[in-house]
Each structure stands twice: as C-alpha cells, then as structure tokens.
Amino acid sequence: MSANQASSHEILSNSNVQRPLVDFPPSIWGDQFLNYHFVEMAYGRREKKVHILKEKVKRELLGLADDPLMQLKLIDAIQRLDVAYHFEMEIEEALQHIYDDHQHHLQDDNLYNVSLFFRILRQDGFNVSSDVFNKFKDDNGNFKGSLITDVRGMLELYEAAQLSVRGEEVLDEALELTTTQLKAIAASIKQYPLAAQVSRALEQKLRCGIPRLEAKHFMSIYQDMASHNKALLKLAKIDFNLLQSLHMKGSQHALKWKSLVRGYFKEAQWCTANYIPTVEEHYDVSILVTSTYHACATISCLGMDETVTKETFQWIGEDPKIASKMVKALSIVCRLMDDIVSHKFEQERVHVASSVECYMKQFGISEEKACELLRKEVANAWKDMNEAFLRPTEMPKPILMRLLNLARFMDVIYSESDAYSHLGVPLTDAVTSFLIDELPNDDEEDDQP
C-alpha cells in the first residue's frame, strides 16, 4: 500500500471525522411497488382492446388527408394523449405532405391555425420559419392589440413559441406577450374546458412537461371537448393503464449507480479547501460530469433497438467535455435548475459551491441576480435542445427524445422548489399519477370500441 493510500485509509477510518450528513425525510411509498401483482390475463385483454381502437383511429387519421387542418388537430390530440407511438408512420407521412404544401398554409390569417401548423411541424423537426408570425404584427413591429381577445389563438401561440431556437426574436416576443396576457385573463375565462387548458398550460409548459403525465391531465380536458374523438380517448385511457402496469412491474427491479470518481474527487478538494470555483471550472466539473446527466444520457440508450449504434455513444461522448451540443444543453438544464432551488439547503452543511455561489463570487452580484442569469442560461439550453430536433438531425428522433424527456423530468420536479430532496407535491403527484392511480372503468367497458 502506498503512502498516499495509507494516509487516505487512515482518514476514512478515523471515527472523529465529521461527515456532512443531511437529514432527508423517510420514503412515503412503503412496499407498494415491491408488492405489485402483475395480472397477465388483464394485460392481454387490454392489449386486444388497444389493437382494435388503434386501427379505428388510424383509419380516421388517414381519412382526413384532404383536410389538413382537421388532420393537424387530430394529430395534436394523438400527441397530447401520448399515443403517437402507435401511429409514427402515418403521422410522419401526413406531416411531410402538409410541410410540402406549407406555403399554402402560410396564407392563413387565423392565429390559432398558423400557430398550430407551426408547432406541430416544428416539434416534429420540420424547419418552418418563425417569420410566419410577422403577419400578426403592426406597422410598429409589435403584435397587434386585437390578438389579445383571441384566447385560443394566444394559447396556441404560447405553446408554439416554446419551440424557439436562439435568435428567433419574434418567438421570444410572442412568449413574453402570451405569458403576460394569459396570466392576466386566466381567472376570468368562463368557457370550459378552455379555462382548464389555459390554467394547465401556465402551470406546466407543454414542451417541458413529461408526456405521459401531461396526457393524463389532458384526458380530463379532452373528454369535455364537444369535438373529441371517442375512439382516441378510449384508446388513450386503456393504453395509459396498460403501460402503467408494465412500469409498476419494472419498478420492482432496482438500478445501482457507481459514482463518477474523478469529478467527485475534484469537488471534494474544492469543498475541503473552502474554494469557490470559477464559473468555467464549475461548468467543466459540476455541470458536465458530476451532475451525472451525461451518464444518464448514455444509460437511457441502453436496451433500445437497432436505432442505437456505436455512433450514438460517440455522439453522446465518452468524455462529457466533448459531448454533443444537445447533451451539454441537457446537463446545463438539469444542473442549473437543481442549483437554483436547492443551493440554500445544500449550503446549510459542508457542501461544494453551487452555480449560484460561483456566479455571485465571479460577477460580484446578489443571489437574486445570479438566479436570474442562471434561468437565462436554462432558457438558452432549451433552445439548443429545440434546435437539435430540426431536420436534418444528428441522431434519430427516438435518441433525441430520451434526452428531452430527462430534461422534462427536471423541469417538473425543480421548477419551483427541490421536490426531489424534500419530497414535494410535484413529485408525489407525478409518481402517484404515473404509477399508482389507474384511469377508471376501462376494463368494465365492452371489448368493442
């Protein structure tokens, strides 16, 4: 044993060493995940229902080929209900056809229609220009005042603007306008379910939400829409319960993680020396490495089909510092959102400096100003992730979606507070909705839709 190893061993063995322990609350879940009973017969019955309903919805989707607006609305509902994976080929062909003829659709002066067209195509990677929204501005370059009374149009523009990339000022302006106006009128909207749509949209951005959780919220809204597709709604409910049972079954298997030793050792050195690193030093270690999201990106691709290749892992990068732009953006979103809401709690014990402390020291600014700058970095990182989806993409969409969903998870649990360290309503509601609470009555209905 070397002298250094012996010295480290003596330190770790010394009973007088005070470890910076933290008092986390106990688990509230008990053994309910471990004790879950998977019923093969019920699962098989639901699979048959899904197949029948899927074919019915597919026929209706294809039947709208001559009505692009109605087809877009159905695709929107399919995607919001998180059953689009059943119709990937049909949706791709429909959107390609609509995009090929998109100059025709750009002539529409209806804010809702244009925003829906932009959002559905942009979120699927079609590089529709944001200049399409300039027609809704006045001679002074501001959005027309008359738009404020179009609540559905403003809501759709609000969700479309979330797909901006860097440099799209018209979308930045649109997001600021619609956020302000929708917040101002939300409480006074009388129409249902429009009021519920606006409320949920302001509570959780569509682009940043976890699709399966947002689907469950949307089901309660969609079923009250006069124009809802009954077969699609039934498919979504049964599909939710079907996958929920699979997730519950899978939750019985635990994953074990191994620390990222070098990065953690560097942070330990900083912590021991009471050293606040520069923003650049913190980025290289605490954001790119010890945040673990580079590792999460790699692990999330394991077990996928032939979509994942050697090039996939090269794109993610063996070294986080040479990872792709999207992987780095993922790490930025996750680390900074965590730091903004948890740094005060972390600093109550011996702990390495967070992004907040690094910004405060390097730029000589207040905690409030540091958090403001960090939120801007998060917003820019989201734009970089949006850009990664624009065609032609560096990686297939299923790979990009894995990373996007990791960022979405962070937005849900760290948007307002640290709901992970201190188990809060966002996380408990998410777990309960996602894994525990079934949607009612689907097994009591006839097998035929």
Residue pairs with C-beta under 8 A, 6 or more apart in sequence:
1 9
11 17
20 349
20 350
20 351
21 349
22 349
22 421
24 421
25 422
25 423
28 423
28 428
29 431
32 436
33 248
33 251
33 252
33 435
34 252
36 248
36 249
36 251
36 252
38 245
38 248
38 249
39 245
42 245
42 443
43 242
43 245
43 246
45 443
45 447
46 238
46 241
46 242
46 442
46 443
47 242
48 447
49 234
49 238
49 442
49 447
49 449
50 86
50 235
50 238
50 239
50 242
52 447
52 448
52 449
53 231
53 232
53 234
53 235
53 238
53 449
54 86
54 87
54 235
56 231
56 449
57 78
57 86
57 87
57 229
57 231
57 232
57 235
58 86
58 87
58 90
60 74
60 229
60 231
60 232
61 71
61 74
61 75
61 78
61 87
61 90
61 91
61 94
62 90
64 70
64 71
64 74
65 71
65 94
65 97
68 97
68 98
68 101
68 105
69 113
69 116
71 94
71 98
72 98
72 116
72 117
72 120
73 116
73 227
74 229
74 232
75 84
75 91
75 94
75 95
75 120
76 116
76 120
77 222
77 228
77 229
77 232
78 84
78 87
78 91
78 232
79 91
79 120
80 214
80 215
80 218
80 222
81 215
81 218
81 219
81 222
81 232
81 233
81 235
81 236
82 211
82 212
82 214
82 215
82 236
82 239
82 240
83 215
83 232
83 235
83 236
83 239
84 91
86 235
86 239
91 124
92 124
95 120
95 121
95 124
95 126
98 105
98 117
98 121
99 121
99 126
99 128
102 117
102 121
102 126
102 128
105 113
105 114
105 117
106 114
106 132
108 114
108 117
109 135
110 153
111 136
111 147
111 150
111 153
111 154
111 156
111 157
112 150
112 152
112 153
112 156
114 132
114 133
114 135
114 136
115 133
115 153
115 156
115 157
115 159
115 160
116 156
116 160
117 128
117 132
118 128
118 130
118 132
118 133
118 160
118 163
119 156
119 159
119 160
119 163
121 128
122 128
122 160
122 163
122 386
122 390
123 163
123 207
123 389
124 389
125 389
125 390
125 391
125 393
125 397
126 390
126 391
127 390
127 391
130 164
130 168
130 170
130 171
131 170
133 157
133 170
133 171
133 174
134 170
136 143
136 144
136 147
137 143
137 144
137 170
138 144
138 145
143 173
143 174
143 177
147 153
147 154
147 157
148 154
148 181
151 182
151 185
151 189
151 194
151 198
152 194
154 178
154 181
154 182
155 178
155 182
155 194
155 197
155 198
155 201
157 174
157 178
158 174
158 175
158 178
158 179
158 182
158 201
159 201
159 205
159 206
159 207
160 171
160 174
161 171
161 172
161 174
161 175
161 178
162 175
162 205
162 206
162 207
162 208
163 171
163 207
163 386
164 171
164 172
164 175
164 383
164 386
165 383
165 384
165 386
165 387
165 390
166 380
166 383
166 384
166 387
179 202
182 198
182 201
182 202
183 202
185 198
186 195
186 198
186 199
186 202
189 195
189 198
192 224
193 221
193 222
193 224
193 225
196 220
196 221
197 221
200 217
200 218
200 221
204 214
204 217
204 411
204 412
204 415
205 411
206 214
207 382
207 386
208 382
208 407
208 408
208 411
208 412
208 415
209 408
209 411
209 412
210 405
210 408
210 409
210 412
210 430
210 434
211 405
211 408
212 240
212 243
212 434
213 412
213 430
213 433
213 434
215 236
215 240
216 240
216 433
216 434
216 439
219 233
219 236
219 237
219 240
219 439
222 228
222 233
222 236
223 233
230 449
231 449
234 442
234 445
234 449
235 449
237 439
237 442
238 442
240 439
241 438
241 439
241 442
244 434
244 435
244 438
247 434
247 435
248 435
251 435
257 292
260 289
260 290
260 292
260 295
262 289
263 285
263 286
263 289
263 290
264 290
266 285
267 285
267 286
267 290
267 352
268 352
269 275
270 276
270 277
270 352
270 353
271 350
271 351
271 352
275 353
276 353
276 357
276 358
276 361
277 285
277 286
277 353
277 358
278 358
278 362
279 355
279 358
279 359
279 362
281 358
282 353
282 355
282 358
284 321
286 335
286 352
286 354
286 355
287 331
287 332
287 335
287 336
287 355
288 294
288 320
288 321
288 323
288 328
288 331
289 320
291 331
291 334
291 335
291 338
293 327
293 330
293 331
293 334
293 335
293 406
294 316
294 317
294 320
294 323
294 327
294 331
296 406
297 316
297 323
297 327
297 330
297 402
297 403
297 406
298 313
298 316
300 402
300 403
300 406
301 308
301 312
301 313
301 316
301 399
301 402
302 308
304 398
304 399
304 402
307 396
307 398
307 399
308 399
312 395
312 399
315 323
315 324
315 327
315 394
315 395
315 399
316 323
316 324
316 327
317 323
317 324
317 327
320 327
320 328
320 331
323 331
324 388
324 394
324 395
325 384
325 387
325 388
326 384
326 385
326 388
326 394
326 400
326 403
327 403
328 384
329 381
329 382
329 384
329 385
329 388
329 407
330 381
330 385
330 403
330 406
330 407
332 377
332 378
332 381
333 378
333 381
333 382
333 385
333 407
333 410
333 411
334 406
334 407
334 410
335 355
336 355
336 374
336 375
336 377
336 378
336 381
337 378
337 410
337 411
337 414
337 415
338 410
338 414
338 418
338 420
339 354
339 355
339 356
339 374
340 355
340 356
340 371
340 374
340 375
340 414
341 414
341 416
341 417
341 418
342 354
342 414
342 418
342 421
343 354
343 355
343 356
343 357
345 418
345 421
345 422
346 354
347 354
347 357
353 361
355 370
355 374
356 367
356 370
356 371
356 374
359 365
359 370
359 373
359 374
360 366
360 367
360 370
363 369
363 370
363 373
365 373
382 407
385 403
385 404
385 407
388 394
388 400
389 397
389 400
389 404
393 400
412 426
412 427
412 430
413 419
413 420
413 424
413 426
413 427
413 430
414 420
415 426
416 426
417 424
417 426
418 424
419 425
419 426
419 427
419 428
420 427
